[in-house]
């Protein structure tokens, strides 16, 4: 699901394929668990490519939660300068 782009400069791409859902939710957290950004995208055809741009964030390790329906996946994202 996740194209390995770690570490990155804050810009990375997620590619998803699976069972169609009304929507998929992306929530980006900082190292102390605070929500940095939340986005929702249509996943009605069961395929999605989404590029994120968090280049304005300081270097560090972040967590991205990808949730569709009752299922969720966590991905660590390392932003490096």
C-alpha positions in Angstrom: 0.0 0.0 0.0 2.7 2.5 0.9 5.5 3.4 -1.5 8.7 3.4 0.5 9.9 6.9 0.5 11.5 7.1 4.0 13.2 9.2 4.9 11.7 11.9 2.7 11.6 15.7 2.6 7.9 15.8 3.7 6.5 14.9 0.3 5.4 11.3 -0.2 2.9 9.2 -2.1 0.4 6.6 -0.9 -0.9 4.0 -3.4 -3.9 1.9 -2.3 -5.9 -0.9 -3.8 -8.5 -2.9 -2.0 -12.2 -3.4 -1.3 -14.1 -0.2 -2.2 -15.2 2.0 0.7 -17.1 5.3 0.7 -14.0 7.1 2.0 -10.6 6.6 3.4 -9.2 8.8 6.2 -5.6 9.9 6.5 -4.5 11.3 9.9 -1.0 12.6 10.4 0.4 12.7 14.0 3.5 14.2 15.4 5.9 12.3 17.8 3.8 13.2 20.9 0.5 12.0 19.4 -1.0 15.4 18.4 -3.0 15.5 15.1 -1.1 17.6 12.6 -3.6 17.1 9.7 -6.6 15.0 8.8 -7.8 14.5 5.3 -10.6 12.3 3.8 -10.6 11.0 0.2 -13.0 9.0 -1.9 -12.2 5.3 -2.1 -15.4 4.3 -4.0 -13.5 2.5 -6.8 -11.1 0.6 -4.5 -8.0 2.4 -5.9 -6.3 5.6 -4.9 -3.0 7.4 -5.4 -2.5 10.3 -3.1 0.4 12.6 -2.8 1.0 14.4 0.5 3.1 17.6 1.0 4.2 18.2 4.6 7.4 19.9 3.6 6.7 22.8 5.9 7.0 20.5 9.0 10.2 20.3 11.0 12.4 17.2 10.6 11.3 14.3 12.7 9.4 11.0 12.9 5.7 11.2 12.3 2.9 8.6 12.2 0.3 8.3 9.4 -2.9 6.4 10.2 -4.8 5.2 7.1 -8.4 4.2 8.0 -11.1 2.7 5.8 -14.2 1.4 7.4 -13.2 -0.6 10.5 -9.7 -1.3 9.3 -6.7 0.9 10.0 -3.0 0.8 9.2 -0.2 2.8 10.7 2.9 4.0 8.8 6.0 5.8 10.2 7.1 8.7 8.1 10.6 10.2 8.6 10.9 13.8 7.5 14.5 14.8 6.9 16.1 18.0 5.8 
